[in-house]
Amino acid sequence: MKENNLTEGNLLKTLLTFAVPFLIANILQSLYGAVDLFVVGQYCNAESVAAVSTGTQVTQIVTSLITGLTLGSTILIGEGMGSQRYDLVKQTIGTTLTVFAIVALCLTALMLGFERPLLMLLKTPEESFGLTMEYVAVCSAGNLFICGYNAISAILRGYGDSTRPMMFVGLSCTINIILDFVLVKYWGMGVSGTALATVISQAVSMVIAIIYLKQKNFIFDFKLPSFRPVWAVVKKLARVGIPISFQELMVRISFLYLMTVMNRCGVYAASVVGISSKYDVFAMLTATSMANALAAITAQNMGAGKLERARRSLWYGLSFALFVSCLFWIWAQVSPQSMIRVFSQDDNVIAAGIPFFRSCSYDYVLVTIVFCLNGYLNGRQKTVWTMISCSAGALLLRIPMVYLFGTYFADDLGMLGRIAPTVSGIMACYTLAYVIYEGKQDGKKKEKQDGKQERNHKGQQRNAAHA
């Protein structure tokens, strides 16, 4: 396998060629949760829909932690590829896979040990409590496969390859959809069947990915002696990845708090939030895909010393992502009921969801700006700043607003839906200001470097004249 160089060629073509497989992979991966909810909504009762909705919010805690660490690995591998330090790339891959195996086992123990208290803290409706327990337990048992599967995809993306992760995701998604219908519709396993389908599909995809890469003579050989963590790489991975994981965790906690408030409103409100979260994922897919693509492209170009190319990739990517997110915003404004009917035919769920969808859909546009800006900053290894930014948005903005709106507007889902776009709008303003500031700092550094080079050149000319 040859690496893909993201530092050369037409920038727009390079960006789209790398980002589109990213987008397709994320669309396919999003089908996991969407198909789970769709199948449960078609063949089970409202309590099962609420269980999958709440259970998904809980399991996304694990996904958030994994996402941060995998993106850290993508950035470090991208930087190594850009600077052509291939020994460092091999060390980073071996360290990443070893660390992820340890993290997976720890997360499994924590999730199984604290599952019940966490669901009680979230005010999970009594009618769906037992089913939610089943869903979370099965998903937690498969953390090793979920971590391994995501780690391999992140490694390949840092390597400059977004096509093969798309292929592996497509395989996993196909298996998941088939198993969802078999286990739920025909075997009657209900909520547990949807969770088991996800775990099995990711396990199969991970194993096939490893076999495929070994046959293609990938830069990493997957032999046991190669799974040796290098302490210097561990520290760097922690420095880059942990801030991203922390910010994802803080954002997830703030949304869990929103789920807690909605759960107090009953099964129908909980179902609305669960359905809305699926559309949040799909509407923001282009933004999240572009953000991750920007992180990898920026990392490689920073490693190669091409700062201007990295900055231009941000504005190209942001423009494309905004166009797509605006289409979803228009759909939510014109016909929110048609969006809800895809997942539920219950008239009470539809009635409760219409005002919520119309107000929260403004977030599709505003959060796109935040995602793309943060993806660029992460690629520059400004992960501490993005951690502070996202944590502030979650802890200082979203949670207090959820508390206030949940206290005084608990029965008004339209008001609760305004929380997310308000928070994203504020975050977009100060993140854009920081990106502009970083651009000015880059300009000053370049002026100093140019001035130093000019002085050195003049000095060399004087020395030559004297000689």
Residue pairs with C-beta under 8 A, 6 or more apart in sequence:
1 161
1 213
1 216
1 217
1 218
1 219
3 81
3 159
3 160
3 161
3 219
4 18
4 159
4 160
4 161
5 81
5 160
5 300
6 14
6 18
6 78
6 82
6 160
6 296
6 297
6 300
6 301
7 82
7 300
7 301
7 303
7 304
7 306
7 309
8 14
11 309
11 312
11 313
11 316
12 316
14 297
15 293
15 297
15 313
15 316
15 317
16 320
18 160
18 162
18 293
18 296
18 297
19 162
19 289
19 290
19 293
19 317
19 320
21 162
21 163
21 165
21 166
22 157
22 162
22 165
22 166
22 289
22 290
22 292
22 293
23 285
23 286
23 289
23 290
24 166
24 170
25 153
25 162
25 165
25 166
25 169
25 170
25 289
26 285
26 288
26 289
27 282
27 285
28 166
28 169
28 170
28 172
28 173
29 169
29 172
29 173
30 278
30 281
30 282
30 285
31 173
31 176
31 177
32 172
32 173
32 176
32 198
32 201
33 56
33 278
33 281
34 278
34 281
34 282
34 343
35 176
35 177
35 180
36 52
36 56
36 180
36 194
36 195
36 197
36 198
37 49
37 52
37 53
37 56
37 274
37 275
37 278
37 343
38 342
38 343
39 180
39 181
39 184
39 185
39 194
40 48
40 49
40 51
40 52
40 184
40 190
40 191
40 194
41 49
41 343
41 344
41 345
42 185
43 184
43 185
44 184
44 190
44 191
46 267
46 268
46 271
46 344
46 346
46 349
47 125
47 127
47 128
47 131
47 267
48 128
48 131
48 190
48 191
49 271
49 274
49 343
49 344
50 125
50 127
50 128
50 132
50 267
50 270
50 271
50 274
51 128
51 131
51 132
51 134
51 135
51 191
52 135
52 191
52 194
52 274
53 259
53 270
53 271
53 273
53 274
53 275
53 277
54 119
54 122
54 124
54 128
54 132
54 259
54 263
54 270
54 274
55 132
55 135
55 136
55 139
55 191
55 195
56 135
56 274
56 277
57 122
57 252
57 255
57 256
57 259
57 274
57 277
58 111
58 115
58 118
58 119
58 122
58 132
58 136
58 256
59 135
59 136
59 139
59 140
60 252
61 249
61 252
61 253
61 256
62 107
62 111
62 139
62 140
62 143
62 146
63 146
64 245
64 248
64 249
64 251
64 252
65 103
65 107
65 245
65 248
65 249
66 100
66 103
66 146
66 147
66 150
66 151
66 245
67 150
67 244
67 245
67 248
68 241
68 242
68 243
68 244
68 245
68 246
68 247
68 248
68 249
69 96
69 99
69 100
69 103
69 237
69 241
69 242
69 244
69 245
70 96
70 100
70 150
70 151
70 153
70 154
70 241
71 154
71 241
71 244
71 292
71 295
71 378
72 237
72 238
72 240
72 241
72 242
72 244
72 245
72 383
73 92
73 93
73 96
73 151
73 154
73 155
73 158
73 237
73 241
74 154
74 155
74 157
74 158
74 292
74 295
74 296
74 299
75 158
75 240
75 295
75 296
75 299
75 378
75 379
75 381
76 92
76 158
76 233
76 236
76 237
76 240
76 299
77 89
77 92
77 93
77 155
77 158
77 159
78 157
78 158
78 159
78 160
78 295
78 296
78 297
78 299
78 300
78 303
78 379
79 299
79 300
79 302
79 303
79 381
80 86
80 88
80 89
80 92
80 158
80 303
81 89
81 158
81 159
81 160
81 300
81 303
82 299
82 300
82 301
82 302
82 303
82 304
83 303
83 304
86 219
88 233
89 159
89 219
90 219
90 220
90 226
91 230
91 233
92 158
92 233
92 237
93 155
93 219
93 220
94 220
94 226
94 227
94 228
94 229
94 230
95 228
95 229
95 230
95 233
95 234
95 237
96 151
96 154
96 155
96 237
97 148
97 151
97 152
97 155
97 227
98 227
98 228
98 229
99 229
99 234
99 237
100 147
100 148
100 150
100 151
101 144
101 147
101 148
101 227
103 147
104 143
104 144
104 146
104 147
104 148
105 143
105 144
107 140
107 143
107 147
108 140
108 141
108 143
108 144
111 136
111 140
111 143
112 137
112 140
112 141
115 133
115 136
115 137
115 140
116 133
119 129
119 132
119 133
119 136
121 260
122 256
122 259
122 260
122 263
123 260
123 263
123 264
124 132
124 263
125 263
125 266
125 267
125 270
127 267
128 267
128 270
131 190
131 191
132 191
134 191
134 192
134 195
135 191
135 192
135 194
135 195
136 195
137 195
138 192
138 195
138 196
138 199
139 146
139 195
139 198
139 199
141 199
142 198
142 199
142 200
142 202
142 203
145 199
145 202
145 203
145 206
146 199
146 202
148 206
149 168
149 172
149 202
149 203
149 205
149 206
149 209
152 165
152 168
152 206
152 209
152 210
152 213
153 165
153 168
153 169
155 220
156 162
156 164
156 165
157 165
157 292
157 296
158 296
158 299
159 219
160 296
160 300
162 293
162 296
164 209
164 212
168 205
168 208
168 209
169 205
171 204
171 205
171 208
172 201
172 202
172 204
172 205
173 201
175 197
175 200
175 201
175 204
175 205
176 197
176 198
176 200
176 201
179 193
179 196
179 197
179 200
179 201
180 193
180 194
180 197
182 197
183 189
183 193
183 194
183 196
183 197
184 190
184 193
184 194
184 197
187 193
189 196
210 222
213 220
213 222
214 221
214 222
220 226
239 383
240 381
240 383
241 383
243 383
243 384
243 386
243 387
244 378
244 383
244 386
244 387
246 387
246 391
247 386
247 387
247 389
247 390
247 391
247 394
248 390
250 390
250 391
250 394
250 395
251 390
251 393
251 394
251 398
253 394
253 399
254 393
254 394
254 395
254 398
254 399
254 402
255 277
255 398
257 398
257 399
257 402
257 403
258 273
258 398
258 402
258 416
258 419
259 270
259 273
261 402
261 406
261 410
261 416
262 269
262 270
262 272
262 273
262 416
263 269
263 270
264 406
264 410
265 410
265 411
265 413
268 346
268 348
268 349
268 352
269 352
269 413
271 344
271 346
271 349
271 352
272 340
272 349
272 352
272 353
272 356
272 413
273 356
275 339
275 340
275 343
275 344
275 349
275 353
276 353
276 356
276 357
276 360
276 417
278 343
279 328
279 332
279 339
279 357
280 360
280 363
280 364
282 328
283 325
283 328
283 329
283 332
283 361
283 364
284 325
284 364
284 367
284 368
284 371
285 324
286 320
286 321
286 324
286 325
286 368
287 321
287 324
287 325
287 367
287 368
287 371
287 372
288 371
289 321
290 317
290 318
290 320
290 321
290 371
290 372
290 375
291 317
291 321
291 371
291 372
291 374
291 375
291 376
291 378
292 375
293 317
293 375
294 313
294 314
294 317
294 372
294 375
294 376
294 379
295 375
295 376
295 378
295 379
296 379
297 310
297 313
297 379
298 310
298 313
298 314
298 375
298 376
298 378
298 379
298 380
299 379
299 380
299 381
301 307
301 309
301 310
301 313
302 310
302 379
302 380
302 381
307 442
307 446
310 376
310 379
310 380
311 376
311 439
311 442
313 376
314 372
314 373
314 376
314 435
317 372
317 375
317 376
318 368
318 369
318 372
318 373
321 368
321 371
321 372
322 365
322 368
322 369
325 364
325 365
325 368
326 364
326 365
328 361
328 364
329 361
329 362
329 364
329 365
331 338
331 339
332 339
332 357
332 358
332 361
332 364
333 358
333 361
336 353
336 354
336 357
336 358
336 361
337 350
337 353
337 354
339 357
340 349
340 350
340 353
340 354
340 357
341 350
344 350
352 413
353 413
355 412
355 413
355 414
355 417
356 413
356 414
356 416
356 417
357 417
358 414
358 417
359 414
359 415
359 416
359 417
359 418
359 421
360 417
360 418
360 419
360 420
360 421
362 418
362 421
363 420
363 421
363 424
366 421
366 424
366 425
366 428
367 420
367 421
367 424
367 428
369 424
369 428
369 431
369 432
370 424
370 427
370 428
370 431
373 428
373 431
373 432
373 435
374 386
374 389
374 390
374 431
376 435
377 383
377 385
377 386
377 431
377 434
377 435
377 438
378 386
380 438
382 438
385 434
389 427
389 430
389 431
389 434
390 427
393 423
393 424
393 426
393 427
397 422
397 423
397 426
397 427
398 419
398 420
398 423
401 419
401 422
401 423
402 416
402 419
405 415
405 416
405 418
405 419
406 416
409 415
409 416
